Amino acid sequence: PMIHLTAGALHTCGLTQGGAITCWGTEDNERLQAPSGTYLAVEAGREHTCAIRSSDRAVLCWGNNHQNQSEVPDNTTADALGPGAEHTCVLHEDGTLTCWGSDADDQASPPEQTFSSIDGGWRHGCGLTTAGDIACWGYNKYDQSQPPTQR
């Protein structure tokens, strides 16, 4: 059975209880070409998807690579994934982030803080810091990178 679902613009991927990934929807840009093996996590961006491999926590991405959003830097491992439209961010065990892909609106330039969780948006990203605050970066035309005042 599936234990997690994630949806991109025109595709969806699921993670089974055994760690396998299955994707469905449009095949454009090879977005359905999930790697074989077992995985801990899978998250979809707009037209690409990334996963954390069980054996070594390595990050693998597939699908649209127009802005190098699926081109994972060498030796990248992660505890969490935050793919966006044309960028990808990952959360490392030490709470730091690494991002790659389009940085046209600073969406691949997160603040130098430590995080406990992250998520990617169209041209922005947000995360919960280890202090419990919300930090966002990138495109902000609609105040999507301007979190509410902490209470």
Salt bridges, closest charged atoms under 4 A:
GLU43 OE2 - HIS4 NE2 2.97
ASP56 OD2 - ARG53 NH2 2.78
ASP79 OD1 - ARG57 NE 3.02
GLU86 OE2 - ARG46 NH2 3.18
ASP105 OD2 - ARG123 NH1 3.17
